[in-house]
Structures are given as C-alpha cells and as structure tokens.
Amino acid sequence: MALRVDSFHISVHEGDCAIHLLVEEGGKRPKGKTEGKVKAAVFIDSGKRPSSNASKTDVETLVLPPARNTMKWIEQKYVLDTNFLELDSIVITHWDTDHYLGIASILQDAAVKTKGPADINWLKWDKKTKKPATHFYCPTKKKKKIDTIGTSADGLSSAYFKVDEKTNIVSIKSKDLKSPYEFAIFHSTDTDLWDVLGVDFFRNKPLAKSVKGSISLPELVKKHGLSAGQPGMYCIGVAGKNLANSPKTLIIDDKSVTATNQASIAAIIAWPPTGTKKAPRVSHYFAGDLGQTFEQPIQDWLTAGGVNSITSFKVNHHGSQYSTTMKFFDTFEPVNAFVPSPTNGRHGHPTWPVVFTWYIWAMAYNTSSNSPARLVAGTFPAAIMRNDKGNWVGSKYISPAALVDAKYSEFQKFIQTKAAGLSKKLKDRNHLQLEDIQKQIKKKGVNKKKFLADRFATMWSSLCFPDDAYHVSSCGAYRVTKGGTPWESLLFVRIQSVDNNSDGLLKYVNIDSVTLRDLPAPTVTKAGKMTSLAVLTKPTTSVRKTTTKTVPPTKARKKKKKSIKSLDYGLAEDDSMEREVDYDLLPHACVLSDALYVADETNPNEMTDLPTDDTTASLDNDAEESEDSSSDFTDVEVDSTSSEHTESEDSEDSEDSEDSEDSEDSEDSEEVDIISNPSPTLVQSPTRETTAGDWSVYTSDLTEEEIRSNGVTNFERLPEGEMNDFVSDLHCGVVWLTSKPTETGSATPLQETDEWQCWFHDVLNAKDLRALKTDSMTLGGFTMKVSLAPLGSGPVTGSDSLPWLEFTTESSVIQNTFGSTEYFLSSGLLKDRSVLVFGLKPVQPSQKVNLGDLFKFVGLADLEKNPLIALLSAPAFKVPSNDSDLQKKRNAIWFIPSFDYKTALRLQWALDSQTEENLNQLLQHLSLSLSQTTVIARRSSSWSTNGDESQIISDGTIVFLAKIQIEQIDLDATFDFTKDTTTLTLTLDTRTDKALSSILKWIGTIMRVTPDFASLQNRSFGSSKLGSFNFRRITIQLGKDPETKKVFVEDFRIDMEVSLQHSSGPTLFLLSYVYNSEDASSVQARLWCPPPPLLSEGERLVLPAYETYQDMKPVSIDVTNWKRSLNLAALAGFDDIPSFIPTEVLMAELRANKKGVSFSGTMKPTPPVGAVPTFSIAEVTLLVSYQWGSPSMAVMNLPKGTFTGTFAIKALLQPPKEAKFGEPTQLR
C-alpha cells in the first residue's frame, strides 16, 4: 500500500501546533471514513494558555478546542486501529510557553478526568505493564548553555512536568492531581544527543549509538532502512547541533533570537530515492523558532544532500523578522508556506519583511507552467487591519528598521539583489521596472510605516490566504469590498506529502465545521499577446520608459475625492483636491474603533524586533508626518488602484484635523509603488513603426514636444478631466486607434498591437475593442466583444456553443445593468474613481450554454468534478437575450488601470429550466425545492510579470442564487462550490416567529436530530433578559454518499439573532449553534456590532467585489438604537468595581445552555495621550455568569439565581531605558 503524510497545522490562540499522520492509502474503508488508515501520529508543539494563571474557562474555550476538535475530525474521517487517534510521539521543539503550555493543559485536563493510570485514550500504552508507550521528545531537560551564543536555553518546565530518573518516564503535574500522572517515555539531548538527533519520530527509531562523524541526508535515510515510498520524519537539528561535521555547532549572529528559540528541533519529511536518483526527496520542513543565521547550516546540509526543492514548509518563529532564511525560497522553491500566526493577533505575525521576501520571490517563481506559490497563515494579519477612521490599527507592528538599519544588511542585500535581477529582465524588454524600495522609503516626507503597510496589504490581498473573511476580530469587523461580517476562523490547514507530482495538496477546515475545503488558490495564465509584443508593455506609440525621475501611476494630479475622515465618502469640494487611496476597491475588513483587541507584547522571546523609541525617532526624523503625529492624514500611493484615499495612522481617539500638507509633490518626496506596483516614467521611446492613417490619443501629462520627438505626428492630447486621468493610468499613457474619429457616434477600432487592446485579448478573450466618439470627446466610451472560451484562449471563433458577448460603456446599457447612472460619467467611468465599467448587451439569438464552459471561462475547470455538479446531467444556463433578462443583474466588466490592470468580471444568468429540475430531483429527499435559480460567475484578474512573460493572475467563483421554501417559510438560498464541496446557505431577512421552529422541524426530519436550545429563549437573569432567538440563516455542507450517490447533509450551523435586553440596551448578539452529539443544547454567541460608516447601498453596487447576498442586517431592533458595546458590570449590577477599571467591552462572547448563561469580554483601554506612564492598565478581562438551574448544573458551579463575576487586570510597568530588551514588566 502507498503511504503519504498528512500534516495538520492547527490555528491556536497563540503559538504553534501541528499533528502529522503517516497514512496508508487504499484498502477497504468503513462507511463514513473518507481518508486512509493512520499508521503513526506525531503531535508537535501545542500553543499556550492566555496566561499562566488562566481560568478553567479560558482553558476550556481557548486552549483545548483547537487540538481536541482536530483530533476528533481525524477520528471521524480516518481509519484507526481503535476508535481514537493514538499518538506515537509528542515533540516539544523548544521550551517557550507558546509551544508547550497547550499540551500541558491538555494533559492536565485529561489526567484529572481519567479513571486511573493508562486511561488517556489518545496516548499509547503497553498492554501488559500499563506503562506509557508514547514517546516525548524535547531539546533539553535542564537549562543548557548553547555554544557560541553565550546564553542558556530553557529546559523542561518543572511546574508542569516531572521525569523519573530511574524509569525515564515523564509525568504531568497539576494541583488537581494527587500525584503526577505518567504519560510518555522521555527523550532529550542531556545525556545522549542521538536520543533526539537523527530520530525518525514516526517510528521512534534512533540512529545507531555508534554514529561518529558527519552524516549526509542520503546516509541518514539509508541508515533508517526504509524502502522506496516509505517516508520518515527525521530530526535534523536540535539544541545547537545538526548532522554535519561531527556534528557541527551552529554559528549564530542573530543576537536578538534567544538561546531557547535557537535550541529548537528541526525536522523534515523525507522519502528514499527512487530509480536512478541518489538524493532523497524532502516534501515538508519545519523548525520551531530557529533564527535565520542559526538555520543556515541546516539548509546547506540539505543542499549538500542533493535537495533542491521542498514542496511545503512551516515558516519559522510564526513569521517574525527572525524566521526562515531569505535564501530558503530561492534554494528550495516551496509551493506552500504556512505561517502559524496566533489567532489573537499578538506579535504582528507574519511580519512585513517575511511577506515582502516571499512576494518578490513568488513574482519571479510564478509562471504559467508552475503551480502558483501560496502563503497561508493562521489568521488575517493584524498589522494590516483598518478601523472605521481608515487608520492602520496594527501599525505598531510595522517597523521600517529592516530597510534602514545596518544590522539588517543581509535582508537589505537580498531585497536589492532580487529586485535588481527582476528589473534587469524588465529593462531588457523596455518594461516598467521595479523601483529601489530602500531608496524610496528613505526619501524626505515619506511616512515609512504607511508606506510599508500599504504595500503589505496589497501583496497579501493578491496572493495570500486567509482573506478578509477570516478576521482576527471576533466582532465589529466588516468586509468593506465584499459586504458582510467576517465570522470565519480556521481550525486547521492540512498539507499532504506524497512521493509524486501531487505533493503539496493543501486544504483546510473551519472552526464549527467538518468540511474539508479547497484553498482558493489563484491561477497563473500566460498573457500570450502581451508577451509577444516586441516591447513588452509598450506599443510603438509609447513614449514611456523608466528613468530616475519618477511619475507615480497615481500621481496626485487628479480631481478626486476630498480627504475623508471616518469614511464619510464625500465628493471633491473643489478642483484642487488631490488623489487619494481608493481602498473601497482593496479587499480588507474595517474594524470599529477599539473593537479590535491586539494584546501588548510582554514576552521578549516572542518579540517582533520593534525599534526603541530612540531608534524610531531616528528612522522618522525626516518625515513630515510620523505615526505619532497629531495630524490625521497623509497622502499615500496604494498599489492596486489608481484612485487614492488619504488616511491616518494615528491613534483612533485622536481628533480629526485638516488635511496636512506634505512634500509629496516634490521630486524628492514622491511615494511610488515598489515591488507590487512599479512605476512608469517619461523619456524617449524606441523608434516607432508608423501605420498609415492611425491616430494616437495621449494623456496631457506628455507634452507635444515629447510626443513629436518620438516620430509621432498623428495624435491629440486629451484635455484635463476624468478620461485624461484614466489614460494616464494606462501603462503607456496612450490609446492607439486605427484612424482618427471624425463622426459623432462612430466606433473606431484600437490597433491590434495597442497594449490595452492586447490585455483585453488575453484576459477576456476579447476582440474589436473600439472607442466611441461623442460631440465633445474622441474617447467618449468604449465597446468590445468577449468570447466565453476558456481563460487564456484568446478570441475563439467557429463554435456555436460559445456566444460573443458585447460589452459597452453606453449610458443606456449601464442604466439597465445597474438600475441607475447616478455614479457614472457618460464615458462609463465611475465618478471620482479611475474605474471604467462596461455593461452587457442582450445576446441574440437566444441560446443555452453548458455550465462547464462558464467554469472554464472564469478559470474553474475543476468545478465539473464537484460531487453535486457531477450528478447533474449536462447542466446548462440561458444566455440573456433581452433587456429584461439583464435588468439590474450587474452583468459587467470593471477595469482599473495603474500597474496591475485589475479586471473584474461578473455574470448573472438564469439556470436552464431542465437543469433546475434536475437539481431539484437531487435535493428532493432533503425536502428542498428551488425556484428562480441564477448563476453568478465572477472572475478577478490582474497583470503581472516575472520578466520573461506577461501573466494573468486570476481567481474565480461560481455561486447559485435561488428561492427555497421550507415549511412555508421563504428563504434566500446560495450554493457556493469548490471542486470537492458544496455549501448551501439559507437566509431569512425578515422577522417571522415561526421561522426557527420550522427550520428545526426540517432539520429533525432530514437528520433525525432534535437541537434542544429553544428553551433558552426569553430567559431572565437579574434585571436582564435574553430575547427571542430570531432565525437568520443556516449553513449546510452537502456531500455525496459514495454508495447511494445521493446528496446528504454533512454538517450544519444555525445562526440566530438575539437582543440582550438590559438597562442600557438592547445589545445584539449573533448566536451560532453547531450540532454536537455530546451537548446538543449549547449555543455560543459573539457581540454583533453596528457597521462602521460605509458607502450607500447604491454606490456599493457599482463596485466590482460587492454582493448583496453576503450582507445581513438586524431584524429584531431599531438600528438607530443599536449598541456597539456591552457593560458587563452594569449587566451584573456590580457597583464596587474601582472606577479606573473599564468594564465596557466590544469583544464579548455569550455562552448559554440548560445550566446557565455566562458573558465574557476583554478590553484594551485607550492608551493615554503623550508620554507613556510608568504604570498603566494594559487589558481587563471580565467574566459574568448566572446560573438558573440546580447547583449541580451550574455553568461554573455557581449558587442558584445569582451573578458571579471575576475580572483579571494586566498592568504594564515600563522598564528603564537602559534595560536589555525594553519590554514592559507584566503585572497581573
């Protein structure tokens, strides 16, 4: 049987946690088991508690669930020898609390609940002796000095663990245990290095004790004696040693990385060589918190062993500045990079240097023949979240030191070398080149943190996961571009390692779900026609080429919106207003001020390298506006959009001020797009190939003399205005026509080699792009024809099944497409934005198109393998043939110029009646019947280049919208599809008393379960009361039974709206119920905050990413009375809490069951203005509980009918300036 390795990287509250399974594929599987048989299991690291004295509630809700639920998922899906996943090994890479406290808590909880020795079912035991058979590995037992570092690495924590010196058995300790509980066989390097180094953790097999001298990777694999196709998990570094040079002591220059981190265990998944190959293949690499320099000898050892690629790796140290070496990407070209960033947003991981490094490498690596490189984290980066004032809320984690401080010279050299290499390729083809990022950030007037944060955000949104749907904030966050609240959280990411070209398959499971989902990875397609241009992105009419004088593609020369405070989105008040960051077009979540809790750093072992106050001042002393400035707004160029919105990085409580004047108009201080958005500039172009009768329309940025000096005679310059702004944002600053338009109403074709025309040819399979002449404008609009051929095919003709779609900017079509032209100019440009919008005309004659063709057009050919789609017989949809079919359906194309030529497409067409009938037959046994079913196909594409070819980077989605009636309740239905999964969401946007009971009745019928939580409605506690549970939506994962071939419900979640009525209420919570066979009556809820000020519904509808079905608004309250916080002290009637302790929380959770109700919340007080005080309150955690049953059924064993509350305060005591680390002392 073939073997593979399934690696589960688990999202924990803070720290690192993974489970690696050795899996046997094939063989007979019991019903319900979709995966192979587990042959071995290794648990590596485990995260930490919120604090060393965390309450049982914290442990139960934050620490235990991620690992427990992942193990439970494995037990449900995999074939096991018993009913439980039994761990062969537990590995603690090093003794930092965020790596071992989680497993300590899990072991304590299990030991306390066990009936006696050898009773923890997820560990292995000797059946005869009842002694542990699971092995426990760590770097050191005792505190140990690491050679060449000069400091000692921490050893085993005696507060939690005890090792019996005679039996070598390790036990877990707890105040709730009478005696330590034995659980594993102990291994460390204290007495024998080879007790850990070189061990195969899957088989707990060490190397021979007689090992001497260096050991190469081929020798390591050979000594373990595994045959082809049998992977091992080998320890290749520990406690400052590796397998080279007898073994070699690693040399460390990263003085800021602690000895404890540098003692980390490094391991690989390696496969024996096959055929004529001499080198083993390495498919996965993970190395705890090793620093860059310390890790380099290990990487050199791998290279010497013949390893030139590693498909997947875990980024060291959570993506901190001291994580995986910069050479790693170039040397091993990893397709998957996973960052175990904490779900609490702490430390600002992953840091911008890691993301920048990965991104610039990925630009060069990604080609149409490679699988696109992917960077995946445990949660959306805290450093690039905005609040409702448009400020970066995590800017304290953006340190510019890595680009300006001499101690980071290696990083700076790497960035320069990589950028220079790519720029040379671009220069050789007369391409837009990359600017010198170090030079730009050092310019006078540049706000360095904003400069980096803007680029960080753009890079993340283009190629990284998770997106803004997975927000670290549990409430108060809204997805600005797409609509809706980001409630999702990752449970784990699974990476499969196999010994063939399928290596690296990456999927994930969300919290409160059992469905394994495909990662929404972008596709990279060669832009053939753009690549074939003699001058890569410039037709012969271009007069642009890079020089030292920079003209940003979004230079502040346009009539754009005024500076906006708190997102009031007003229009420009006068023509002098400068361009601003148009981040309505950038995927991000907007967080209510103070609603995002990001804990202050207090652990120097886990610090991102933030400069001291003195260093920060020296870095920003030339900037006219720093992060601590009292002025709110600074103009900043943003990469993937040309309209710009000024923003503030100041604290959220600072008062709004008038727009500041900085020096960005001067040559020395212009900010330009670096790496993610290089900038075109003006100089001499190549000799022009003339075409008789052609006509060029230039931006007025170019003078007549500049144009004529390049041999261009047939041209005009646009007058100042929106169309001039649009053309100036094209790569070439020109639209090249086949002839001069003379008649009003004429449609003049663009030249075949016009660069914009070539882009539409490649990205949309478009032909016949024409400029529309009006009375006053040569470029009064545009029209083109698009083929439904597969993405990247170009305009395909000769197939009756692939209709031509005509898109135009004509006002009458825009009116029909959106229902209004209020936000449009007559040219099709959006007012105050550099965005051109095309609407779809009716297609004649009427025809049907196979759904598979639509999948291929949006780059999702694999959707035909979806279990539900595959059951449909020749699924088809109707192409709209009249205005009625298209009315307000938003069938449109959006084009955003500037560097990346962002092009978004949206089609909404009716499903063919026969296909709808077939779908209803498949869902009949679920008592579901659809009507008015439409298909929404979306694709967002952008231009990129690796220097050799132009590329189309795309991501697409397919959604079915329908109406469904259940028990006479009318619901809006959406079907979301991936290759392997179908998610059905049923939403109710009205308040109906019978809705919840009807849904529960339906669930009981199809699943034979009876969720029991309705009795919790309208329960009173003290002077407060839980309101009725208003059903809002149910999210269902649909699967296909492999035997009956029928669709079935795999799992479901019910979301309900409840208003908490109290003295200052009402406060809204969104309750979620996920069926759990152990406790079917529990519900959990999060505070539902009102949205920040957003665009009007009408304006959001004309933007490319927004969808109304993703939004959900309250139905139980008057939104004018919607509270954005919850005062827990007032709720419980506590009147003796000191006044200096805040009790108003914006990150609140509610848990209720038959036993009682509890509320918890954490608040970070607003920081004081001015100098940081010596003593300050950093955070306050409050817990309020009320028990309404008998004492034996209390939520926390509380007296009946009373409130009980606890609060924990964390205070910070600032250290002297001369202190070694500079972090505050934490007091609790």
Secondary structure, DSSP 8 states (H G I E B T S, - for coil): --EEEEEEEE--SSS-EEEEEEEE--S---TT--S-EEEEEEEEEE---SSTT--HHHIIIIIHHHHHHHHHHHHHHSB-SSSS--BSEEE--S--HHHHHHHHHHHHHHHHH-SSTT--TTB-B-TTT--B-SEEE-S-SS-EE-TTT-SEE----TTTEEE-TTT-EEEE--TTSSS-EEEEEEE-SSS-GGGTTT-BTTTTB---TT--S---HHHHHHHTT--TT--EEEEEEETTEESSTTT-B-----TTS-HHHHT--EEEEEE---TT--S-EEEEEE-TT--HHHHHHHHHHHHHTT---EEEEE-GGGG-TTSS-THHHHHH--SEEEE---TT-GGG-S-HHHHHHHHHHHHHH--TTS---EEEESS--GGG-EETTS-BTTGGG--THHHH-GGGHHHHHHHHHHHHHHHHHHHHTT------HHHHHTSTT--HHHHHHHHHHHHHHHHEES-TTS-S-SSSEEETTT-S-----EEEEEEEE-SSTTTTEEEEEETT----EE----EEEE-HHHHHSSSTT--TT--B---SS---TT-S-S------STT-----SSTT----B-GGGS--EEE-TTT--------GGG------HHHHHHHHTT-SS-TT-S---B----TT-SSB--B--S-TTS--------STTSTTT-----SSS----B---------TT-EEEE-TTS-HHHHHTTT--SEEE--SSHHHHHHHHSSSSEEEESS---STT-EEEB-TT-HHHHHHHHHH-EEEEEEE--SS-SSS-EEEEEE-S-TT--S--S-TTS-EEEEE--HHHHHHHHS--TTB-TTSBBTTS--EEEEE---SS--EEEHHHHHHHTT-GGGGGSHHHHHSSS-EEE---SHHHHTTS--EEEEE-STT-EEEEEEEEEB-HHHHHHHHHHTGGGT--EEEEEEEEEEEEEEEE-SSSEEEEEEEEEEEEEEEEETTEEEEEEEEE-SS-EEEEEE--S--TTHHHHHHHHHHHHH------GGGTT-EETTEEE---EEEEEEEEEEE-TTT--EEEEEEEEEEEEEEE-TT--EEEEEEEE--TT-TT-EEEEE-----S---HHHHHTSSS--GGG----SSS-GGG--S-EEHHHHHT---S-TTS--EESSEEEEE-SSEEEEEEEE-----SSS--SEEEEEEEEEEEEE-S-GGG-SSS--TT-EEEEEEEEEEE---TTSSS---EEE-
